[in-house]
Amino acid sequence: MPKMRRTLGVASVLPGVALLLLGCAGEIGGASSGSGAPGDGTPSQPGSGPGGGKPPGGSPPAPSNSAPGVAQLRRLTVLEYQNTIRDLLGLANAQMPELNEDQQAMTSGYTTGAAITTAADARKLLDGTDRLVTAAMPNLAGLVPCLKDAAAAEPCARQFITQFGRRAFRRPLVDEEINRWMGLYTAQRDPAVGSTFSDAIRGVTMALLQSPNFLYRRELAPGAALKEGNFVRFNSYEMASRLSYSFWASMPDERLFTLAETGKLQTAQAIQAEARRLLVDPKARDVYGDFATQWLNLAQVVSSQKVDALNFTPEIGKAMLAETGAFVSDIFMAPNATGRMDQLFTSNKSFANGALAGIYGLGGVTGTALSPVMLDPKQRSGLFTQLSFLTMHGDSEGSFPTRRGAQILRRVFCQEIEVPQNIVVPEVKAPSPGVTTRQRFAEHSMNPCATCHQLIDPIGFAFENYDGVGHYRTTDNGQAVDASGTVQRGSQTLKFKDAIELMPELAASDDVRSCMATQWMRYLLRREETTGDMPSLGAVQKAFRDSSYDMRELLVAIVSSDAFARRTPAAGEVLP
């Protein structure tokens, strides 16, 4: 089997037109980090530059039994791409290129960018990038002032490639790359092509934005890989991007670039200080909402199919997702925020517009914008009694105990549920007059799949007070709702009369607290933990516990961990 090179080539370019180098999959079991000169697979300037070479003193020591997993090469997710374009080009509301939908990693349950591998994918990206760059041209002169002086054409082009390329690729360009991109500029200025200075800069910008160095989370910086025994430590430029994409789903800001340039993102203290800065910045709101959406599998709520009587629309679904993001962000970022995990389960503060207020039974809220509201504490307690979760995991009309209960077990307790082999799961009986949902599912649980249902359904029954879009109800099909239950978790017995009683029990569960740490770690790493990650996960869970379950400190602990700072080389990876 041939050895795999550590780098990918830059975009192939025809005069005046940038074409994506095809063949880069969105998730590859190869190196996503390290160092080397892009395009030829050879190390560039080994050991030189603050971003590469030997790690400075003070690097956080790794536990002796730590063996971090392989970092995946992946395309920017749609959210990451949009935010990066916003911050790179200064375009807040531009029409974005049509990227393939993100794909969900089978192990972690969190998304990675889908592959760009076909000519159709490349054409959509080319056309969309053309629109973006055309809209951004007035902004580029603000980023590189010499663009206003066409008389200084060639020196300015080199300056632009150096400065803009550093931000686009999230690392400095090496001389070979600068010369290659200058070759594109020169080819466009050739009389046979006849591009103006502005058009040539536009063509170079389009090519940079279609390069795998921009599109993929492939943070290769100048200098040799920071090898530590059998592992590789992410250098300062790589850490700058790992931090910014973890907390902002976007590129580093100038402060992170400056710290990377001086090699100051290699100590636990520096990493923690930057993490605390980033997590309270308004840009972090996107990450908090994205985590909640992915954690609870809410993304498709907008296209939920509901009966006409529930008056559900895609616009209401979008408002539900916005409520989720605002609610979680508020726990992290409100003026008096505590960041405590239990608020996810027990807070009755939320955000609603006129449509959501109607479902909640609130008065005084109108319009489409979200406003802070206090929900009835006898009916609502935290995220799982809010509309996005109940709608996404409800039936077309009423509740769906198995679906809601399975989500709690999988995503809140980190307990996977697999249907036993050679068992055909029968359909639940259709609703009939006078029979409640709970009665139908209780009968269903007596079928051959009883083992699973007896584990899942009791938790799902806690949400019987909520119909298919989350309206609170006390009767179901003419009968009184029974939302009580008992759940056995090891030596712990959880008893509740409804979801309002269950939520504080979940918030106080050690299993749930450990799972929360695990879920955030999977989200930030975009992979499932391995055996070698257990020392890091254990340290993260301890830090979470020591902080009285402050999720802000949980995130700081994750990005300070060995699993975040180092990686195992991929199979076949060639290191200098």
N, C-alpha and C positions, 0 to 999 in steps of 0.2 A: 504494500500500500504506500503510495507516495506521501512524503511528508508535506504537511500543510504549512504554507507561508503565513507569517503573522500579519501581513498587510494586504490591502486590496488596492487596485489601481485607481487613479483619479478618473474623472469623467472623460470619455472620448468626445471630441468636439469637432464639428464641421465648421467651416468659416461662417461666422455670424449666428450659428445655431448651436445650442448646447444639447447634447443627447446623453441620457442616463446610461451609465455602464450597467448593463443588465447582468443578472446572475447572482445578485446578492440576496440571500434569503433573509427573512426577518428574524429568524432565530436559528443560529448556527452554533454547533457545539465547538466553536473555535474561540480564539482569543478575542475578547472585546476590548482589551486594554493592553498596556505595555508600552513599548516604544519602537520606533523604526521609521525609516523614510518611506512615506506612502508611495506606492507604485512599483517598488522593485523587491520588496521583502528583505532588504538588507538593513542592518542597524545604521542609524545616522548619528554621527558625532558621539560615539560611545562615551559615556561618563561625563559629557560636557553639558553646561547649562544648568541653572538652578532647578529646572524641572525634572532633570534626569540624574543619572549617576548614583553614587552611594547615598543612601538615605541619611539625613542629618541626625545628629544626636537628639535623643528625646523621643524617638519613634515609640509608640506604645508597645510594650512587650506582649508577645503572643503567648497564650497558655501553651504549655509544653505539649498537650495532647490535641491542640487545635489543628484542623486541616480543612480550611475553607473550600467550598465547592468551586466548580468552574464557572467563570463569568460568561454569560451568553452574549454573543454579538446579535444585536437586534435593531430593527428600524425604530425611529422615533414613533411613539404612539401618536394618534391623531391630536390628542390634547397637547402633547409635547411639541409637535410640529407647529401647531397654531400659535402656541405661546412663544416658541422660539422665533417664528417669523415676526410676531408682534414686537419682541424685544430687539431683534436684529435689524429690522427694516423700519421700525417705528410705525407699523400699520396695525391699527387697533381693530378695524372693522372691514378689512379687505376680504374679497371672495377668495377662499383658499382652494388650492388644487384638490382634485378628487382623488384621495388616497384610498386604497383598499381598507376595509374595516379592520380594526385591531383583531388579533386572534388571541384567544385565551390559552395560556399555558396549561397543559394538562396536569402538571404537577402542582404548581403553586395556586392555580385558580385566578391569577391576575394576568392582565393583558400585556402583550408585546405587540409591536407594530407588525403588520402583515408584510409578506414578501413583496418585492417589486421585481418581477421576473419576466413579464411578457411585454411584447411591443405595445399592447394596448395600455398597460400600466404606465410605460414610459411616455407614451403620447399624451395621456391625461396629465401627467406630471409636467411635461414640456409646455403644454398649452396653459396650464394653471400658473406655472412659474413665470411665463411670459407676461401674464396679466399682473402678477405681483410686482415684478421688477419695473414694469411700466408705471405702476402706481407709486413705486418707491423712489423713482429717480430724483424727485425734488428733495427727498429726505437724505439721500446719499451724500449730497454736497455738504450737508450739515455734519455728517460723520467724518468726511475727509474733505476739508475746505479747499484743497488745491483743485478739486474737480471744477470749481468755478472759473479756473484759469486754463483754458484750452491751449494756451501758448506753451505751457509747461507740460505738454501731453505725455511724453514717454516717462519722465521722472515721476509725474503724478500717477500714471498707471501703475508703476512699480510700488509707489507708496500706498495706493489704494489696495492693491493685491495683498500687500504685507499687513496693512491695518485691518481691512475688512475681512481678509482671509483668516486672520487670528481669531476674530470673533465668530465667524461662520463655522470654522473647524474646531473652535474651542481650545485652541493651542497655537503656538507660533508655527508658521510655515518654515520649512527648511529651504535652503538655497535652491535645491533641485526643483522643488515645487514652485517657488517664485518664478524661476526661469521658465518653467513649463507653462504657467498661466500667462507670463509675458509673451510667450510664443503665440498663444491664442490671440492676445491683444494685437501683436504685430501682424499676424495673418489677416486680421480684419481691417487693419489700416492699409494693407497692401493696395496699390492702385487697382489691381484686378478685382478687388472686392469693393473698395471705395467707401468703407464705413467711416462716418464721422467719429471724432473723439468720443462724443457722448454715446453713439451707437456701439462703439467698441467696448466701452465700459459696461454698457448694458449687457452685451453678449458675454463678457467675462463674469458678470454677476449672475447671469442665468446659469452659466456652467458651474460656478461655485455652489449654487443652491441645488444642483442636481448631482453633485459628487457624493459618493458613499461617505466621504469624510463629514459631510453635513447631515445626510439623511439617516445615518446609522449611529447608534451609541457605541462609537469606536474611537475612544479618546486616546489615540496614539500621540505621544508628545516627543519632542526631541530628546535624545539620550537613550542609552541602553536601558533595558528593563531592570528594575530594582529587584534583583533576585535575592531571596533569603532562603537558603537551603533548597528545598524542593518546591518553594512557593515564589510568587511574585507579589511585591507590594505595589499598590497603585501610587504613582508619583503625584506631585502636587497639582499638576494640570488635570490629571485624571480625577483626583479628589475634588477639585473645584467643580467639575461637571457632575460628579456623583452627588455632591451636596446640593447643587442648584436644581438638578432634576429630581432629587428626592423631596425637596421642600417647595419648589416652585414649578415643577414640570416645565422647566425652561433653562436656557443657557445661563452661564455665570454672569454676574454683574462685574463692573470694573474693579471693585474691591477684591473679589475672588480672583480675578485675573492677576491683580497686583501681588496678592499673597502667593499665588502659584509661581509667578515669575521669580520671586525671591525664595522659593522653596519652603514657605512657612505653613504648609498644610500637611505636615508629617507628624505633628505631635498631638496627643490626645487633647491637650489644653486648647490648642488652636482650632482643632476640629469642633470641639464642644462650643467654643465661643462663637464660631460662625454658625453652627447649627441653631444656637439660641437666637442669633440675629435673624436668621432666615425664617424661622418658624413663626415669628410674630409679624413678619412683613405681610402687607395685604395680598401679595402674590401667592402666599401659602394657601389662601382660601380654595384655590382650584384643587390642590392636592387633598385637602381634607374632604371636600365633596367627592372627589374621584375615588378616594379610598372607600368611603362609605358606600358609594354606588357599586363598586366592584366587590367589596366585602360581602354585601347582602344581595348581590346579583339583581340589581335594580334597573340596569340600563335599558331593558326592553319594556319598562312600564309604559312608556309613551305609546307603544303599539299594542297595549293590552286589549283583548277583545272582551267587551262587556255587553250585557243586554241593554237594549235601548232605554229601559226604565231607569237605569242608573245615570244616564246623561253624561257618560264619560267621553272625553275628547282628547286627542293628542295634546292640545294646549293645556288641559288640566294635568295630564301626565307630566309635561315639562315643568309645570308649577310644583308638582309633587317632588320632582327631583331637586328643584331649586330650594324647596323647603328643607330637604335632607341636607344639602350642602350648607345652607345657612345655619341650620341647627348644630351640626358638628363643628363648623367653623367658630360658632359662638362659644362653644365649650373651650376652644383653644385660645380665642382672641378677644373676647369681650373685655371691656375695661377692668372688670373684677374677676376675670376668668381664673378658675382653679385647675382646669385641665383634667379634673378627676374622672376616671372611667365610669364611676357609678352614675354620673349625670347622663350618660348615654342611655341608661336604663330607667332613670327615675325622674328626670326633669319634666315638668309640664309647661315649660316655656318653649314656644316655637315661633314659626313665621308663616303667615298666610296672606293670600290675596282674597278678593271677593269670592272666587269660585271655591277655594279651599275652605274659607270660612263658612260657606254654605253647607259643606259636608260635615264640618266640625260642629255646626249648630251655633256659630258665633254671630253676634250682631255687631254693627258698627264698622265693618271692614268692607271696603268696596275697591273697585279698580283692579288692575292687573299686577301692580307692584306688590311685593311682599312687605308686610309690616310685622313687627313683633307682637305676639299674642300670648296670653296665658290660657292654656287649655284646662278643661274641667278635670281636676285631680281624681275624681271618682270614675273618670272614663279614659284618661290618657296618662301614660307613664313612660316617657322616653321614646326612643327611636322606633321600637317595635310595635307601638300602638299608633304610630303616625301613618299617614295615608300611602306613602310610596311602598313601604313593606307590605302593608295589608292588601293593597291593590295588585302589586306584582305577584304575590304568592297567594292570592285568593282565587276563587272560581269566577266564572263569567257573571254570576249573580250573587252567590253567597260566599260562605267561607270555604276553606279547603284545609282541614286539620293536618292532613299528611304533608302537604306541601309546606305549610308554615312550620310545622314541627320539624321537618327534615332540615329546613334552613337553620333553625336554632341549633340543632345537633351538629351540623356540618360546620357552620361558620362561627358559632358562639362557643361550642364545646370542643371544636376541632375533632369531632368524631365522625369518621367516614361511615357511610351506610351502603352496603352493596347487596343487591338482590341475589339470593342464593341461586346457584346454577340449577338448571333443569326445572325451574318453577315458573309457571305462567301466572302472572299477576292478573287476577280477574278485575273487571271494571266495577267501580262502585255503582250500586243501584241508583237509578234515576230518582229525582225527588218525587214524592207522592204526598197526597193530602194528609196533614196531621203528623207527618214523620219528620223529625228534626235531622239536621245534618249530622249531629253527634250520633244519633241512633243509627243512621245509615252506615256511618264509618265504624261504629262499634260492631255491627253485624259483619262488615267487610273484614274486620280484623280477626275474625274466626276462621278465615280461609287459610290455605297452606302458607301464606306469607305472614301469618300471625306474629311470628317472632319479631319481624321488623316493625309491624304496626303497633305492637304492644310497647315498643321502645319509642316510636315516633309520635303516635297519636296523642298520648296524654299531654305532651307539651303543646301540640297543636290545638287541643281542645281549649286551652287557656284563652284563645283568640276567637271564641265563638260569639262574643259580643259584637263582632265586626263583620259587616257584609263584604261584598266583592270589591268595593272601593273604599271601605273603611268607615262607613256610617256606623255609629253606635246603635246597637239594638238590644232589646231585652226579651224579644220573642223571635222565634224562628219557625216559620210555617205554622203559626198559630199556637205554638207551644212555648213555654218559658225556656229561656236559654240556660243551659247548664255548662258553665265554663270552669268547673272545679277539676282538680286532678291531684295526682300524687306521682312524683318522679323519683326513682331511686338512682342516685349517683354514687356508686361505691358504698361507703358507710353512711353517706348523707341522704336524708329523705327530704325532698322538697314538696310541701303541701300548700295548696293555694285554692282559692275560690274563683279566681279569675286572673287575667293578665296583670291587673293592678297589684295583686299580691305576689305574683310570680316574679315581677321585674326586680324588686329589691333583693330577692333570693338569688337571682342570677348575678346581680351586681356584687354580691358578697361571696360568691363562689370562687374558691381558689382555682378550680378547673377553668372557669370563664376568664379569670385574670391571666392565667398562663396562656390560654388560647389567644387572648387579645395581643399579648406580646408576640406570639407566633405569627398571627395574621399580619401585624404591621411589619415584621421582619420579612415575611414572604413578599409583601407588597413592595418594600423598598429594594429588595434584592431581585425581584421578579423571578424567583425560583424557590423551590421547596428546600427546606433545610436538609442537610445530609448528616450522616453520623459524625463527620468531622466538624460540623457546625455546632454540635451540642455544647461544647464549652462556651462558645459565644452566646448561644441562646440562653444557657443557664445564667451567665453574667447579666444578660439583658433582663431576664425575669427577676433577678435579685435587685437590680437597680430600680425596676418598676415597683417592686414591693417596698424597697427602702424609701421611695418617694411618696408613699401612701397612695400609689396607683395614679400618679400624675402622668397622663399620656404624653405631655411635652417632654418630661424627663425620660420617658420610654423611648421616644424618637432620638433624643440625644444619645442615649445608651446604645441604640442600634448603630448609628453612624460612627460611634466610637469603638465599635466591636472589631475583633479580628476578621470576622466574616465579611465586614464591609470594607476593610482596609487592605485585604490580601485576597489572593485567588490561587487556585491550583491550575497549572498549565493544562490546556486542553490536549486531548490525545493527538499526537502527531505535530504539536506546535513546536516550531524551531525558535529557540531563544538564542540571543547573542552570547 
